[in-house]
Amino acid sequence: MKFNRNVYQAFMMIGQFGINMLVPVFVCSFLGMFLDEKFGTNFLVVILFFIGAIAGGYNVYRFSRQIYTRESEQSSYLHKGRKDTRRKNEGKDHENKQDSV
């Protein structure tokens, strides 16, 4: 059975998105429940839940931005040779047109 590396990388990224989003939400929610019991309040869990959701969203944003910049750097590195070759060929075409006139 042939392993498809792209499929496993996609599953890994989906898992990392989930972990980056859920861990801050759970940590802040449990901290809010602990503080509510300690101080006898009822609202800290809600406030800390939203703080955790915002932190998780920011984590997902940073992670996706990091993936996007890494892929664009790799593609620019891979296609750099083609751009240089195209520029060299354009210069030769321009010289050939001048020679024929």
trRosetta pair geometry for C-beta under 8 A, 3 or more apart (Angstrom, degrees):
i j d omega theta_ij theta_ji phi_ij phi_ji
3 8 7.1 5 177 -24 102 132
4 7 4.4 61 95 5 110 113
4 8 7.1 159 91 -8 62 86
5 8 5.9 -61 -153 41 37 108
5 9 6.2 37 152 -20 71 108
6 9 5.6 -54 -145 38 32 112
6 10 6.3 36 155 -22 65 104
7 10 5.7 -53 -150 34 30 112
7 11 6.6 29 152 -15 64 104
8 11 5.7 -51 -147 37 35 111
8 12 6.2 38 152 -22 65 106
9 12 5.5 -53 -146 36 32 115
9 13 6.4 33 154 -19 65 103
10 13 5.8 -53 -148 35 31 110
10 14 6.5 32 153 -19 64 104
11 14 5.7 -53 -148 36 33 112
11 15 6.4 34 153 -18 64 106
12 15 5.7 -56 -151 38 31 113
12 16 6.4 30 152 -18 65 106
13 16 5.6 -54 -145 37 33 111
13 17 6.4 39 153 -23 65 101
13 67 7.0 63 -131 -105 128 153
14 17 5.7 -49 -151 31 32 113
14 18 6.6 31 151 -17 63 105
15 18 5.7 -55 -151 36 33 112
15 19 6.3 29 154 -16 67 106
16 19 5.6 -52 -141 40 34 109
16 20 6.0 35 158 -20 67 108
16 63 6.4 -170 134 -169 114 149
17 20 5.9 -58 -145 39 26 110
17 21 6.3 17 158 -13 63 111
17 60 5.7 57 -148 -127 80 102
17 63 6.8 -171 -94 95 65 144
17 64 7.7 45 -103 -62 106 97
18 21 6.0 -65 -148 40 27 104
18 22 5.7 4 167 -5 69 118
19 22 6.3 -63 -127 45 25 97
19 23 5.7 26 178 -25 65 114
20 23 7.0 -41 -124 26 15 107
20 24 8.0 5 172 -2 46 105
20 56 6.4 133 135 -156 62 72
20 59 4.0 -161 180 128 102 119
20 60 5.2 146 107 -72 124 65
20 63 5.5 -103 -77 -19 172 149
21 24 7.5 -82 -175 38 24 96
21 25 6.8 11 151 -11 64 120
21 56 4.0 80 -148 172 48 119
21 57 7.1 51 -121 -68 90 45
21 59 6.9 -164 -72 72 45 113
21 60 5.4 20 -69 -53 95 122
22 25 5.5 -65 -149 41 39 112
22 26 5.9 31 161 -16 76 109
22 56 6.8 91 -31 -131 19 142
23 26 6.1 -58 -143 40 28 105
23 27 6.1 24 162 -17 65 111
23 56 7.3 154 54 -102 62 103
24 27 5.8 -56 -139 40 31 110
24 28 6.0 24 165 -13 67 110
24 52 4.4 175 137 -158 79 78
24 53 7.7 -174 103 -56 106 18
24 55 4.1 -137 178 95 156 115
24 56 4.4 -162 55 -60 116 83
24 59 6.6 164 -12 -10 135 138
25 28 6.3 -62 -145 42 23 103
25 29 6.1 22 157 -20 62 113
25 49 6.6 35 -157 -154 79 67
25 52 4.1 133 -105 132 37 121
25 53 5.5 52 -98 -73 103 62
25 56 5.3 -18 -36 -31 92 147
26 29 5.7 -57 -141 38 29 111
26 30 6.2 23 163 -13 66 108
26 52 7.3 176 19 -178 28 151
27 30 6.2 -59 -147 40 26 105
27 31 6.2 26 154 -18 62 110
27 52 6.5 167 63 -118 75 125
28 31 5.5 -55 -144 40 32 114
28 32 6.2 36 154 -22 65 105
28 48 4.1 -164 171 162 93 92
28 49 6.2 164 109 -88 108 27
28 51 5.4 -163 -153 80 151 95
28 52 3.0 -155 33 -56 135 116
28 55 7.2 139 -38 30 139 132
29 32 5.6 -53 -149 35 30 113
29 33 6.5 30 152 -18 64 102
29 45 6.1 46 -154 -162 63 88
29 48 6.4 171 -82 105 31 102
29 49 5.0 48 -90 -93 88 85
29 52 6.2 -74 -30 19 75 160
30 33 5.6 -48 -145 35 36 111
30 34 6.3 38 153 -20 65 104
31 34 5.6 -53 -148 37 32 113
31 35 6.2 26 156 -14 66 108
31 48 5.7 -135 82 179 99 157
32 35 5.8 -57 -142 42 30 107
32 36 6.1 35 156 -24 65 106
32 44 4.5 -174 -152 124 82 81
32 45 3.4 137 128 -105 120 46
32 46 7.2 172 179 9 152 31
32 47 6.8 165 -118 59 128 73
32 48 3.5 -167 -62 44 114 131
32 49 6.3 -65 12 -35 160 75
33 36 5.6 -52 -145 34 30 114
33 37 6.5 28 157 -16 63 104
33 45 5.2 51 -65 -97 61 121
34 37 6.0 -58 -154 36 29 107
34 38 6.3 24 152 -17 65 111
35 38 5.5 -55 -141 39 34 112
35 39 5.9 4 169 6 71 111
35 41 7.4 -18 128 48 83 114
35 44 4.8 -90 94 125 117 159
35 45 7.9 176 59 -60 91 66
35 48 7.6 118 34 -28 132 148
36 39 6.7 -69 -134 52 21 87
36 40 7.6 21 173 -157 54 1
36 41 5.1 -105 -132 74 68 73
36 42 6.1 73 -151 -102 122 27
36 43 7.7 158 -105 38 109 33
36 44 5.0 -164 -65 48 84 108
36 45 5.4 -32 -30 -31 139 99
37 40 7.7 23 -170 -72 23 41
39 44 7.3 87 49 -20 128 145
41 44 5.5 82 92 -13 127 103
42 45 7.7 -51 -180 22 43 104
43 46 5.6 -55 -163 37 57 112
43 47 6.2 52 145 -19 82 106
44 47 5.6 -57 -145 40 37 110
44 48 5.9 27 161 -11 72 111
45 48 6.1 -59 -140 46 26 104
45 49 6.1 37 155 -30 62 106
46 49 5.6 -49 -147 28 28 116
46 50 6.8 22 157 -12 61 103
47 50 6.2 -61 -158 37 30 105
47 51 6.5 29 148 -17 65 108
48 51 5.2 -50 -143 38 40 116
48 52 6.2 45 154 -21 67 102
49 52 5.7 -56 -152 37 29 112
49 53 6.4 30 150 -20 64 105
50 53 5.4 -48 -144 34 36 114
50 54 6.4 38 155 -19 65 102
51 54 5.8 -53 -150 36 31 110
51 55 6.3 30 151 -17 64 107
52 55 5.6 -54 -144 40 32 111
52 56 6.1 33 155 -20 66 107
53 56 5.7 -52 -144 38 30 112
53 57 6.3 33 155 -19 63 105
54 57 5.7 -53 -148 36 30 112
54 58 6.4 31 153 -18 63 106
55 58 5.7 -55 -149 37 31 112
55 59 6.4 37 150 -22 64 103
56 59 5.5 -50 -148 33 34 114
56 60 6.5 33 153 -18 65 103
57 60 5.7 -52 -148 36 33 110
57 61 6.3 36 151 -21 65 105
58 61 5.5 -51 -147 35 34 115
58 62 6.4 33 155 -18 66 103
59 62 5.9 -55 -148 37 30 108
59 63 6.2 28 155 -18 65 109
60 63 5.7 -56 -145 39 30 111
60 64 6.2 25 159 -15 66 108
61 64 6.1 -58 -144 40 26 105
61 65 6.2 25 157 -18 63 110
62 65 5.8 -58 -146 38 28 111
62 66 6.3 31 155 -22 64 106
63 66 5.7 -54 -149 33 30 112
63 67 6.6 29 153 -18 63 104
64 67 5.6 -50 -148 35 35 112
64 68 6.3 36 153 -20 66 106
65 68 5.6 -53 -146 37 32 112
65 69 6.3 26 158 -14 66 106
66 69 6.1 -56 -144 39 28 104
66 70 6.2 29 156 -20 63 110
67 70 5.8 -58 -147 37 28 112
67 71 6.3 24 157 -16 65 108
68 71 6.0 -58 -147 38 28 107
68 72 6.3 22 157 -15 64 109
69 72 5.8 -55 -142 40 33 108
69 73 6.2 35 156 -21 66 105
70 73 5.8 -54 -148 35 28 110
70 74 6.4 27 154 -17 63 107
71 74 5.7 -54 -147 38 32 111
71 75 6.2 27 157 -16 66 106
72 75 5.8 -52 -142 39 32 107
72 76 6.2 32 157 -18 65 106
73 76 5.9 -56 -145 39 29 108
73 77 6.3 30 154 -20 64 107
74 77 5.6 -55 -148 36 31 112
74 78 6.2 26 155 -17 66 108
75 78 5.6 -53 -142 39 33 109
75 79 6.0 12 164 -2 68 113
76 79 6.2 -65 -135 50 27 96
76 80 6.3 56 155 -59 61 91
77 80 5.7 -29 -152 -11 28 120
78 81 7.9 -57 168 18 36 98
79 82 5.1 -49 -165 37 68 116
79 83 6.3 70 140 -24 83 99
80 83 5.9 -56 -153 34 34 110
80 84 6.5 30 154 -16 67 106
81 84 5.9 -56 -149 37 32 109
81 85 6.3 31 155 -18 66 108
82 85 5.7 -56 -146 38 32 111
82 86 6.2 35 155 -22 66 106
83 86 5.7 -53 -148 34 30 113
83 87 6.5 31 153 -19 64 104
84 87 5.8 -54 -151 35 32 111
84 88 6.5 32 152 -19 65 104
85 88 5.7 -53 -150 35 33 111
85 89 6.3 31 153 -17 66 107
86 89 5.7 -56 -147 38 31 110
86 90 6.4 36 153 -24 65 103
87 90 5.7 -49 -147 31 32 113
87 91 6.7 33 154 -18 62 103
88 91 5.9 -56 -157 34 33 112
88 92 6.6 30 149 -17 65 105
89 92 5.5 -54 -148 37 37 111
89 93 6.3 39 153 -21 68 103
90 93 5.7 -52 -147 35 32 112
90 94 6.4 34 153 -20 64 106
91 94 5.7 -54 -149 35 31 113
91 95 6.5 31 153 -18 65 104
92 95 5.6 -53 -148 37 34 111
92 96 6.2 34 153 -20 66 106
93 96 5.6 -53 -146 36 32 112
93 97 6.4 33 155 -21 65 104
94 97 5.9 -52 -149 33 30 111
94 98 6.7 28 153 -17 62 105
95 98 5.8 -57 -152 36 33 109
95 99 6.4 34 152 -22 66 107
96 99 5.6 -53 -147 34 33 113
96 100 6.5 28 157 -18 65 107
97 100 6.0 -57 -148 35 30 108
97 101 6.9 35 153 -29 62 103
98 101 6.0 -52 -155 22 34 113
